[in-house]
Amino acid sequence: MAAKDEKAPAALQVIILDGNGKEWGRLYANAKQFQSGSVGFYGNGKLYNPDNLTARYQCGLTFTLIGSKEKA
């Protein structure tokens, strides 16, 4: 039987901090069932370096529930 998490929220807010604790931005990751059959969360977006607003970064996040893929 595949792992499930009935208490997981519909979305996560992800705060991106640098090594000194300065916030670069926030992304939202929504609940998702992946093509592989696993479940978890996925989010993407674009962030700026707070010290250099001309430097823009693209970010993709995947959170997969370990053991959530149905076994063949």
PDB file with SEQRES, HELIX, SHEET and CRYST1 records, atoms N, CA, C and O in Angstrom:
SEQRES   1 A   72  MET ALA ALA LYS ASP GLU LYS ALA PRO ALA ALA LEU GLN          
SEQRES   2 A   72  VAL ILE ILE LEU ASP GLY ASN GLY LYS GLU TRP GLY ARG          
SEQRES   3 A   72  LEU TYR ALA ASN ALA LYS GLN PHE GLN SER GLY SER VAL          
SEQRES   4 A   72  GLY PHE TYR GLY ASN GLY LYS LEU TYR ASN PRO ASP ASN          
SEQRES   5 A   72  LEU THR ALA ARG TYR GLN CYS GLY LEU THR PHE THR LEU          
SEQRES   6 A   72  ILE GLY SER LYS GLU LYS ALA                                  
SHEET    1 AA1 4 ALA A  11  LEU A  17  0                                        
SHEET    2 AA1 4 GLU A  23  GLN A  33 -1                                        
SHEET    3 AA1 4 VAL A  39  ASN A  49 -1                                        
SHEET    4 AA1 4 ASN A  52  THR A  64 -1                                        
CRYST1    1.000    1.000    1.000  90.00  90.00  90.00 P 1           1          
ATOM      1  N   MET A   1       0.839  -1.185   0.000  1.00  0.00           N  
ATOM      2  CA  MET A   1       0.000   0.000   0.000  1.00  0.00           C  
ATOM      3  C   MET A   1       0.883   1.248   0.000  1.00  0.00           C  
ATOM      4  O   MET A   1       1.870   1.318   0.732  1.00  0.00           O  
ATOM      5  N   ALA A   2       0.525   2.217  -0.816  1.00  0.00           N  
ATOM      6  CA  ALA A   2       1.304   3.453  -0.921  1.00  0.00           C  
ATOM      7  C   ALA A   2       1.048   4.357   0.281  1.00  0.00           C  
ATOM      8  O   ALA A   2      -0.044   4.370   0.850  1.00  0.00           O  
ATOM      9  N   ALA A   3       2.078   5.109   0.650  1.00  0.00           N  
ATOM     10  CA  ALA A   3       1.976   6.049   1.769  1.00  0.00           C  
ATOM     11  C   ALA A   3       1.003   7.173   1.425  1.00  0.00           C  
ATOM     12  O   ALA A   3       0.921   7.608   0.276  1.00  0.00           O  
ATOM     13  N   LYS A   4       0.266   7.637   2.434  1.00  0.00           N  
ATOM     14  CA  LYS A   4      -0.659   8.759   2.287  1.00  0.00           C  
ATOM     15  C   LYS A   4      -0.461   9.703   3.459  1.00  0.00           C  
ATOM     16  O   LYS A   4       0.032   9.304   4.514  1.00  0.00           O  
ATOM     17  N   ASP A   5      -0.847  10.950   3.269  1.00  0.00           N  
ATOM     18  CA  ASP A   5      -0.781  11.940   4.342  1.00  0.00           C  
ATOM     19  C   ASP A   5      -2.091  12.718   4.352  1.00  0.00           C  
ATOM     20  O   ASP A   5      -2.210  13.762   3.710  1.00  0.00           O  
ATOM     21  N   GLU A   6      -3.054  12.209   5.074  1.00  0.00           N  
ATOM     22  CA  GLU A   6      -4.383  12.827   5.116  1.00  0.00           C  
ATOM     23  C   GLU A   6      -4.365  14.204   5.781  1.00  0.00           C  
ATOM     24  O   GLU A   6      -5.301  14.985   5.609  1.00  0.00           O  
ATOM     25  N   LYS A   7      -3.320  14.503   6.531  1.00  0.00           N  
ATOM     26  CA  LYS A   7      -3.242  15.781   7.230  1.00  0.00           C  
ATOM     27  C   LYS A   7      -2.438  16.837   6.466  1.00  0.00           C  
ATOM     28  O   LYS A   7      -2.201  17.927   6.986  1.00  0.00           O  
ATOM     29  N   ALA A   8      -2.024  16.526   5.251  1.00  0.00           N  
ATOM     30  CA  ALA A   8      -1.270  17.484   4.440  1.00  0.00           C  
ATOM     31  C   ALA A   8      -2.198  18.603   3.981  1.00  0.00           C  
ATOM     32  O   ALA A   8      -3.350  18.347   3.631  1.00  0.00           O  
ATOM     33  N   PRO A   9      -1.708  19.844   3.978  1.00  0.00           N  
ATOM     34  CA  PRO A   9      -2.531  20.959   3.511  1.00  0.00           C  
ATOM     35  C   PRO A   9      -2.649  20.957   1.987  1.00  0.00           C  
ATOM     36  O   PRO A   9      -1.989  20.168   1.311  1.00  0.00           O  
ATOM     37  N   ALA A  10      -3.475  21.825   1.459  1.00  0.00           N  
ATOM     38  CA  ALA A  10      -3.641  21.946   0.009  1.00  0.00           C  
ATOM     39  C   ALA A  10      -2.475  22.689  -0.628  1.00  0.00           C  
ATOM     40  O   ALA A  10      -2.247  22.569  -1.832  1.00  0.00           O  
ATOM     41  N   ALA A  11      -1.735  23.454   0.168  1.00  0.00           N  
ATOM     42  CA  ALA A  11      -0.610  24.228  -0.363  1.00  0.00           C  
ATOM     43  C   ALA A  11       0.374  24.539   0.755  1.00  0.00           C  
ATOM     44  O   ALA A  11       0.025  24.528   1.936  1.00  0.00           O  
ATOM     45  N   LEU A  12       1.620  24.819   0.352  1.00  0.00           N  
ATOM     46  CA  LEU A  12       2.670  25.239   1.271  1.00  0.00           C  
ATOM     47  C   LEU A  12       3.178  26.605   0.833  1.00  0.00           C  
ATOM     48  O   LEU A  12       3.223  26.898  -0.362  1.00  0.00           O  
ATOM     49  N   GLN A  13       3.556  27.434   1.787  1.00  0.00           N  
ATOM     50  CA  GLN A  13       4.254  28.680   1.489  1.00  0.00           C  
ATOM     51  C   GLN A  13       5.722  28.429   1.800  1.00  0.00           C  
ATOM     52  O   GLN A  13       6.065  28.017   2.908  1.00  0.00           O  
ATOM     53  N   VAL A  14       6.578  28.675   0.832  1.00  0.00           N  
ATOM     54  CA  VAL A  14       8.012  28.421   0.970  1.00  0.00           C  
ATOM     55  C   VAL A  14       8.729  29.769   0.997  1.00  0.00           C  
ATOM     56  O   VAL A  14       8.587  30.578   0.079  1.00  0.00           O  
ATOM     57  N   ILE A  15       9.493  29.998   2.050  1.00  0.00           N  
ATOM     58  CA  ILE A  15      10.246  31.245   2.190  1.00  0.00           C  
ATOM     59  C   ILE A  15      11.708  30.947   1.858  1.00  0.00           C  
ATOM     60  O   ILE A  15      12.317  30.065   2.463  1.00  0.00           O  
ATOM     61  N   ILE A  16      12.263  31.676   0.905  1.00  0.00           N  
ATOM     62  CA  ILE A  16      13.636  31.475   0.454  1.00  0.00           C  
ATOM     63  C   ILE A  16      14.533  32.497   1.168  1.00  0.00           C  
ATOM     64  O   ILE A  16      14.365  33.707   1.018  1.00  0.00           O  
ATOM     65  N   LEU A  17      15.487  31.976   1.945  1.00  0.00           N  
ATOM     66  CA  LEU A  17      16.427  32.828   2.677  1.00  0.00           C  
ATOM     67  C   LEU A  17      17.847  32.530   2.215  1.00  0.00           C  
ATOM     68  O   LEU A  17      18.162  31.401   1.838  1.00  0.00           O  
ATOM     69  N   ASP A  18      18.700  33.549   2.245  1.00  0.00           N  
ATOM     70  CA  ASP A  18      20.111  33.285   1.973  1.00  0.00           C  
ATOM     71  C   ASP A  18      20.778  32.812   3.263  1.00  0.00           C  
ATOM     72  O   ASP A  18      20.117  32.687   4.294  1.00  0.00           O  
ATOM     73  N   GLY A  19      22.059  32.554   3.210  1.00  0.00           N  
ATOM     74  CA  GLY A  19      22.784  32.015   4.358  1.00  0.00           C  
ATOM     75  C   GLY A  19      22.829  32.945   5.564  1.00  0.00           C  
ATOM     76  O   GLY A  19      23.120  32.507   6.677  1.00  0.00           O  
ATOM     77  N   ASN A  20      22.543  34.228   5.347  1.00  0.00           N  
ATOM     78  CA  ASN A  20      22.525  35.201   6.438  1.00  0.00           C  
ATOM     79  C   ASN A  20      21.114  35.477   6.950  1.00  0.00           C  
ATOM     80  O   ASN A  20      20.926  36.309   7.838  1.00  0.00           O  
ATOM     81  N   GLY A  21      20.124  34.784   6.395  1.00  0.00           N  
ATOM     82  CA  GLY A  21      18.744  34.969   6.838  1.00  0.00           C  
ATOM     83  C   GLY A  21      17.975  36.048   6.101  1.00  0.00           C  
ATOM     84  O   GLY A  21      16.838  36.351   6.465  1.00  0.00           O  
ATOM     85  N   LYS A  22      18.573  36.637   5.066  1.00  0.00           N  
ATOM     86  CA  LYS A  22      17.881  37.676   4.290  1.00  0.00           C  
ATOM     87  C   LYS A  22      16.907  37.004   3.323  1.00  0.00           C  
ATOM     88  O   LYS A  22      17.264  36.074   2.599  1.00  0.00           O  
ATOM     89  N   GLU A  23      15.677  37.494   3.330  1.00  0.00           N  
ATOM     90  CA  GLU A  23      14.644  36.885   2.480  1.00  0.00           C  
ATOM     91  C   GLU A  23      14.803  37.299   1.027  1.00  0.00           C  
ATOM     92  O   GLU A  23      14.944  38.479   0.704  1.00  0.00           O  
ATOM     93  N   TRP A  24      14.775  36.288   0.156  1.00  0.00           N  
ATOM     94  CA  TRP A  24      14.818  36.515  -1.284  1.00  0.00           C  
ATOM     95  C   TRP A  24      13.425  36.494  -1.879  1.00  0.00           C  
ATOM     96  O   TRP A  24      13.185  37.102  -2.922  1.00  0.00           O  
ATOM     97  N   GLY A  25      12.515  35.808  -1.235  1.00  0.00           N  
ATOM     98  CA  GLY A  25      11.154  35.762  -1.758  1.00  0.00           C  
ATOM     99  C   GLY A  25      10.369  34.605  -1.173  1.00  0.00           C  
ATOM    100  O   GLY A  25      10.863  33.834  -0.349  1.00  0.00           O  
ATOM    101  N   ARG A  26       9.118  34.511  -1.631  1.00  0.00           N  
ATOM    102  CA  ARG A  26       8.204  33.460  -1.179  1.00  0.00           C  
ATOM    103  C   ARG A  26       7.561  32.819  -2.394  1.00  0.00           C  
ATOM    104  O   ARG A  26       7.186  33.489  -3.356  1.00  0.00           O  
ATOM    105  N   LEU A  27       7.448  31.508  -2.321  1.00  0.00           N  
ATOM    106  CA  LEU A  27       6.784  30.749  -3.374  1.00  0.00           C  
ATOM    107  C   LEU A  27       5.682  29.909  -2.737  1.00  0.00           C  
ATOM    108  O   LEU A  27       5.726  29.603  -1.546  1.00  0.00           O  
ATOM    109  N   TYR A  28       4.713  29.549  -3.535  1.00  0.00           N  
ATOM    110  CA  TYR A  28       3.651  28.660  -3.074  1.00  0.00           C  
ATOM    111  C   TYR A  28       3.758  27.350  -3.832  1.00  0.00           C  
ATOM    112  O   TYR A  28       3.943  27.331  -5.049  1.00  0.00           O  
ATOM    113  N   ALA A  29       3.640  26.265  -3.098  1.00  0.00           N  
ATOM    114  CA  ALA A  29       3.683  24.925  -3.690  1.00  0.00           C  
ATOM    115  C   ALA A  29       2.323  24.274  -3.426  1.00  0.00           C  
ATOM    116  O   ALA A  29       1.946  24.061  -2.274  1.00  0.00           O  
ATOM    117  N   ASN A  30       1.599  23.962  -4.486  1.00  0.00           N  
ATOM    118  CA  ASN A  30       0.283  23.348  -4.374  1.00  0.00           C  
ATOM    119  C   ASN A  30       0.385  21.829  -4.363  1.00  0.00           C  
ATOM    120  O   ASN A  30       1.317  21.257  -4.927  1.00  0.00           O  
ATOM    121  N   ALA A  31      -0.574  21.183  -3.720  1.00  0.00           N  
ATOM    122  CA  ALA A  31      -0.632  19.720  -3.713  1.00  0.00           C  
ATOM    123  C   ALA A  31      -0.717  19.229  -5.156  1.00  0.00           C  
ATOM    124  O   ALA A  31      -1.364  19.849  -6.000  1.00  0.00           O  
ATOM    125  N   LYS A  32      -0.055  18.108  -5.423  1.00  0.00           N  
ATOM    126  CA  LYS A  32       0.003  17.603  -6.808  1.00  0.00           C  
ATOM    127  C   LYS A  32       0.162  16.091  -6.814  1.00  0.00           C  
ATOM    128  O   LYS A  32       0.823  15.515  -5.950  1.00  0.00           O  
ATOM    129  N   GLN A  33      -0.458  15.460  -7.808  1.00  0.00           N  
ATOM    130  CA  GLN A  33      -0.170  14.059  -8.096  1.00  0.00           C  
ATOM    131  C   GLN A  33       0.697  14.068  -9.348  1.00  0.00           C  
ATOM    132  O   GLN A  33       0.272  14.523 -10.410  1.00  0.00           O  
ATOM    133  N   PHE A  34       1.909  13.561  -9.211  1.00  0.00           N  
ATOM    134  CA  PHE A  34       2.876  13.582 -10.299  1.00  0.00           C  
ATOM    135  C   PHE A  34       2.601  12.461 -11.303  1.00  0.00           C  
ATOM    136  O   PHE A  34       1.938  11.476 -10.979  1.00  0.00           O  
ATOM    137  N   GLN A  35       3.111  12.620 -12.514  1.00  0.00           N  
ATOM    138  CA  GLN A  35       2.926  11.606 -13.559  1.00  0.00           C  
ATOM    139  C   GLN A  35       3.477  10.255 -13.142  1.00  0.00           C  
ATOM    140  O   GLN A  35       3.012   9.219 -13.619  1.00  0.00           O  
ATOM    141  N   SER A  36       4.457  10.257 -12.262  1.00  0.00           N  
ATOM    142  CA  SER A  36       5.063   9.011 -11.789  1.00  0.00           C  
ATOM    143  C   SER A  36       4.109   8.210 -10.912  1.00  0.00           C  
ATOM    144  O   SER A  36       4.311   7.016 -10.691  1.00  0.00           O  
ATOM    145  N   GLY A  37       3.054   8.883 -10.406  1.00  0.00           N  
ATOM    146  CA  GLY A  37       2.128   8.246  -9.483  1.00  0.00           C  
ATOM    147  C   GLY A  37       2.335   8.691  -8.044  1.00  0.00           C  
ATOM    148  O   GLY A  37       1.469   8.460  -7.200  1.00  0.00           O  
ATOM    149  N   SER A  38       3.460   9.324  -7.749  1.00  0.00           N  
ATOM    150  CA  SER A  38       3.723   9.846  -6.409  1.00  0.00           C  
ATOM    151  C   SER A  38       2.863  11.083  -6.165  1.00  0.00           C  
ATOM    152  O   SER A  38       2.369  11.707  -7.104  1.00  0.00           O  
ATOM    153  N   VAL A  39       2.694  11.425  -4.897  1.00  0.00           N  
ATOM    154  CA  VAL A  39       1.982  12.651  -4.539  1.00  0.00           C  
ATOM    155  C   VAL A  39       2.908  13.550  -3.731  1.00  0.00           C  
ATOM    156  O   VAL A  39       3.893  13.090  -3.153  1.00  0.00           O  
ATOM    157  N   GLY A  40       2.582  14.816  -3.699  1.00  0.00           N  
ATOM    158  CA  GLY A  40       3.372  15.777  -2.935  1.00  0.00           C  
ATOM    159  C   GLY A  40       2.954  17.186  -3.267  1.00  0.00           C  
ATOM    160  O   GLY A  40       1.765  17.478  -3.391  1.00  0.00           O  
ATOM    161  N   PHE A  41       3.940  18.070  -3.412  1.00  0.00           N  
ATOM    162  CA  PHE A  41       3.700  19.482  -3.692  1.00  0.00           C  
ATOM    163  C   PHE A  41       4.654  19.939  -4.790  1.00  0.00           C  
ATOM    164  O   PHE A  41       5.766  19.427  -4.921  1.00  0.00           O  
ATOM    165  N   TYR A  42       4.195  20.916  -5.578  1.00  0.00           N  
ATOM    166  CA  TYR A  42       5.040  21.488  -6.626  1.00  0.00           C  
ATOM    167  C   TYR A  42       4.778  22.989  -6.692  1.00  0.00           C  
ATOM    168  O   TYR A  42       3.635  23.441  -6.638  1.00  0.00           O  
ATOM    169  N   GLY A  43       5.851  23.739  -6.810  1.00  0.00           N  
ATOM    170  CA  GLY A  43       5.733  25.182  -6.983  1.00  0.00           C  
ATOM    171  C   GLY A  43       6.872  25.713  -7.822  1.00  0.00           C  
ATOM    172  O   GLY A  43       7.941  25.107  -7.887  1.00  0.00           O  
ATOM    173  N   ASN A  44       6.645  26.842  -8.460  1.00  0.00           N  
ATOM    174  CA  ASN A  44       7.704  27.497  -9.221  1.00  0.00           C  
ATOM    175  C   ASN A  44       7.456  28.994  -9.235  1.00  0.00           C  
ATOM    176  O   ASN A  44       6.351  29.458  -8.953  1.00  0.00           O  
ATOM    177  N   GLY A  45       8.477  29.728  -9.560  1.00  0.00           N  
ATOM    178  CA  GLY A  45       8.344  31.173  -9.635  1.00  0.00           C  
ATOM    179  C   GLY A  45       9.672  31.826  -9.936  1.00  0.00           C  
ATOM    180  O   GLY A  45      10.678  31.159 -10.178  1.00  0.00           O  
ATOM    181  N   LYS A  46       9.655  33.136  -9.916  1.00  0.00           N  
ATOM    182  CA  LYS A  46      10.868  33.907 -10.174  1.00  0.00           C  
ATOM    183  C   LYS A  46      11.143  34.788  -8.965  1.00  0.00           C  
ATOM    184  O   LYS A  46      10.229  35.376  -8.387  1.00  0.00           O  
ATOM    185  N   LEU A  47      12.414  34.868  -8.592  1.00  0.00           N  
ATOM    186  CA  LEU A  47      12.852  35.654  -7.444  1.00  0.00           C  
ATOM    187  C   LEU A  47      13.953  36.609  -7.873  1.00  0.00           C  
ATOM    188  O   LEU A  47      14.663  36.364  -8.849  1.00  0.00           O  
ATOM    189  N   TYR A  48      14.085  37.708  -7.124  1.00  0.00           N  
ATOM    190  CA  TYR A  48      15.164  38.658  -7.346  1.00  0.00           C  
ATOM    191  C   TYR A  48      16.151  38.583  -6.191  1.00  0.00           C  
ATOM    192  O   TYR A  48      15.777  38.297  -5.053  1.00  0.00           O  
ATOM    193  N   ASN A  49      17.408  38.843  -6.498  1.00  0.00           N  
ATOM    194  CA  ASN A  49      18.395  39.035  -5.445  1.00  0.00           C  
ATOM    195  C   ASN A  49      18.057  40.371  -4.782  1.00  0.00           C  
ATOM    196  O   ASN A  49      18.061  41.398  -5.461  1.00  0.00           O  
ATOM    197  N   PRO A  50      17.764  40.391  -3.479  1.00  0.00           N  
ATOM    198  CA  PRO A  50      17.367  41.649  -2.844  1.00  0.00           C  
ATOM    199  C   PRO A  50      18.464  42.713  -2.864  1.00  0.00           C  
ATOM    200  O   PRO A  50      18.178  43.896  -2.684  1.00  0.00           O  
ATOM    201  N   ASP A  51      19.709  42.305  -3.079  1.00  0.00           N  
ATOM    202  CA  ASP A  51      20.820  43.262  -3.154  1.00  0.00           C  
ATOM    203  C   ASP A  51      21.171  43.653  -4.583  1.00  0.00           C  
ATOM    204  O   ASP A  51      22.044  44.492  -4.802  1.00  0.00           O  
ATOM    205  N   ASN A  52      20.491  43.044  -5.560  1.00  0.00           N  
ATOM    206  CA  ASN A  52      20.753  43.329  -6.969  1.00  0.00           C  
ATOM    207  C   ASN A  52      19.477  43.032  -7.748  1.00  0.00           C  
ATOM    208  O   ASN A  52      19.307  41.925  -8.259  1.00  0.00           O  
ATOM    209  N   LEU A  53      18.591  44.000  -7.843  1.00  0.00           N  
ATOM    210  CA  LEU A  53      17.282  43.776  -8.446  1.00  0.00           C  
ATOM    211  C   LEU A  53      17.322  43.519  -9.944  1.00  0.00           C  
ATOM    212  O   LEU A  53      16.283  43.251 -10.548  1.00  0.00           O  
ATOM    213  N   THR A  54      18.500  43.596 -10.558  1.00  0.00           N  
ATOM    214  CA  THR A  54      18.603  43.226 -11.968  1.00  0.00           C  
ATOM    215  C   THR A  54      18.906  41.743 -12.121  1.00  0.00           C  
ATOM    216  O   THR A  54      18.860  41.216 -13.233  1.00  0.00           O  
ATOM    217  N   ALA A  55      19.219  41.052 -11.005  1.00  0.00           N  
ATOM    218  CA  ALA A  55      19.512  39.604 -11.044  1.00  0.00           C  
ATOM    219  C   ALA A  55      18.243  38.853 -10.673  1.00  0.00           C  
ATOM    220  O   ALA A  55      17.818  38.851  -9.518  1.00  0.00           O  
ATOM    221  N   ARG A  56      17.651  38.220 -11.668  1.00  0.00           N  
ATOM    222  CA  ARG A  56      16.391  37.502 -11.492  1.00  0.00           C  
ATOM    223  C   ARG A  56      16.654  36.006 -11.632  1.00  0.00           C  
ATOM    224  O   ARG A  56      17.368  35.577 -12.538  1.00  0.00           O  
ATOM    225  N   TYR A  57      16.080  35.222 -10.738  1.00  0.00           N  
ATOM    226  CA  TYR A  57      16.294  33.773 -10.710  1.00  0.00           C  
ATOM    227  C   TYR A  57      14.972  33.045 -10.892  1.00  0.00           C  
ATOM    228  O   TYR A  57      13.929  33.496 -10.418  1.00  0.00           O  
ATOM    229  N   GLN A  58      15.029  31.926 -11.576  1.00  0.00           N  
ATOM    230  CA  GLN A  58      13.870  31.055 -11.720  1.00  0.00           C  
ATOM    231  C   GLN A  58      14.043  29.889 -10.759  1.00  0.00           C  
ATOM    232  O   GLN A  58      15.139  29.342 -10.638  1.00  0.00           O  
ATOM    233  N   CYS A  59      12.972  29.504 -10.075  1.00  0.00           N  
ATOM    234  CA  CYS A  59      13.043  28.465  -9.053  1.00  0.00           C  
ATOM    235  C   CYS A  59      11.918  27.460  -9.249  1.00  0.00           C  
ATOM    236  O   CYS A  59      10.780  27.844  -9.520  1.00  0.00           O  
ATOM    237  N   GLY A  60      12.231  26.179  -9.112  1.00  0.00           N  
ATOM    238  CA  GLY A  60      11.237  25.120  -9.130  1.00  0.00           C  
ATOM    239  C   GLY A  60      11.434  24.224  -7.922  1.00  0.00           C  
ATOM    240  O   GLY A  60      12.559  23.830  -7.616  1.00  0.00           O  
ATOM    241  N   LEU A  61      10.349  23.899  -7.233  1.00  0.00           N  
ATOM    242  CA  LEU A  61      10.423  23.093  -6.018  1.00  0.00           C  
ATOM    243  C   LEU A  61       9.498  21.892  -6.128  1.00  0.00           C  
ATOM    244  O   LEU A  61       8.349  22.013  -6.551  1.00  0.00           O  
ATOM    245  N   THR A  62      10.009  20.745  -5.745  1.00  0.00           N  
ATOM    246  CA  THR A  62       9.206  19.527  -5.713  1.00  0.00           C  
ATOM    247  C   THR A  62       9.356  18.894  -4.341  1.00  0.00           C  
ATOM    248  O   THR A  62      10.473  18.673  -3.873  1.00  0.00           O  
ATOM    249  N   PHE A  63       8.247  18.606  -3.701  1.00  0.00           N  
ATOM    250  CA  PHE A  63       8.214  17.901  -2.417  1.00  0.00           C  
ATOM    251  C   PHE A  63       7.433  16.615  -2.667  1.00  0.00           C  
ATOM    252  O   PHE A  63       6.237  16.672  -2.952  1.00  0.00           O  
ATOM    253  N   THR A  64       8.074  15.476  -2.569  1.00  0.00           N  
ATOM    254  CA  THR A  64       7.430  14.204  -2.836  1.00  0.00           C  
ATOM    255  C   THR A  64       7.297  13.400  -1.566  1.00  0.00           C  
ATOM    256  O   THR A  64       8.268  13.229  -0.829  1.00  0.00           O  
ATOM    257  N   LEU A  65       6.100  12.906  -1.303  1.00  0.00           N  
ATOM    258  CA  LEU A  65       5.862  12.057  -0.143  1.00  0.00           C  
ATOM    259  C   LEU A  65       6.555  10.716  -0.380  1.00  0.00           C  
ATOM    260  O   LEU A  65       6.201   9.992  -1.310  1.00  0.00           O  
ATOM    261  N   ILE A  66       7.528  10.388   0.445  1.00  0.00           N  
ATOM    262  CA  ILE A  66       8.288   9.154   0.287  1.00  0.00           C  
ATOM    263  C   ILE A  66       7.353   7.966   0.434  1.00  0.00           C  
ATOM    264  O   ILE A  66       6.597   7.876   1.401  1.00  0.00           O  
ATOM    265  N   GLY A  67       7.408   7.057  -0.530  1.00  0.00           N  
ATOM    266  CA  GLY A  67       6.594   5.850  -0.507  1.00  0.00           C  
ATOM    267  C   GLY A  67       5.184   6.034  -1.020  1.00  0.00           C  
ATOM    268  O   GLY A  67       4.354   5.140  -0.858  1.00  0.00           O  
ATOM    269  N   SER A  68       4.879   7.201  -1.654  1.00  0.00           N  
ATOM    270  CA  SER A  68       3.509   7.460  -2.101  1.00  0.00           C  
ATOM    271  C   SER A  68       3.186   6.871  -3.469  1.00  0.00           C  
ATOM    272  O   SER A  68       2.021   6.853  -3.868  1.00  0.00           O  
ATOM    273  N   LYS A  69       4.182   6.396  -4.188  1.00  0.00           N  
ATOM    274  CA  LYS A  69       3.941   5.810  -5.507  1.00  0.00           C  
ATOM    275  C   LYS A  69       3.433   4.380  -5.346  1.00  0.00           C  
ATOM    276  O   LYS A  69       4.016   3.580  -4.614  1.00  0.00           O  
ATOM    277  N   GLU A  70       2.333   4.068  -6.044  1.00  0.00           N  
ATOM    278  CA  GLU A  70       1.799   2.705  -6.012  1.00  0.00           C  
ATOM    279  C   GLU A  70       2.810   1.753  -6.649  1.00  0.00           C  
ATOM    280  O   GLU A  70       3.389   2.061  -7.690  1.00  0.00           O  
ATOM    281  N   LYS A  71       3.015   0.620  -6.031  1.00  0.00           N  
ATOM    282  CA  LYS A  71       3.942  -0.380  -6.569  1.00  0.00           C  
ATOM    283  C   LYS A  71       3.218  -1.243  -7.608  1.00  0.00           C  
ATOM    284  O   LYS A  71       2.052  -1.604  -7.447  1.00  0.00           O  
ATOM    285  N   ALA A  72       3.949  -1.556  -8.666  1.00  0.00           N  
ATOM    286  CA  ALA A  72       3.354  -2.345  -9.763  1.00  0.00           C  
ATOM    287  C   ALA A  72       3.093  -3.775  -9.342  1.00  0.00           C  
ATOM    288  O   ALA A  72       2.598  -4.573 -10.138  1.00  0.00           O  
TER     289      ALA A  72                                                      
END                                                                             
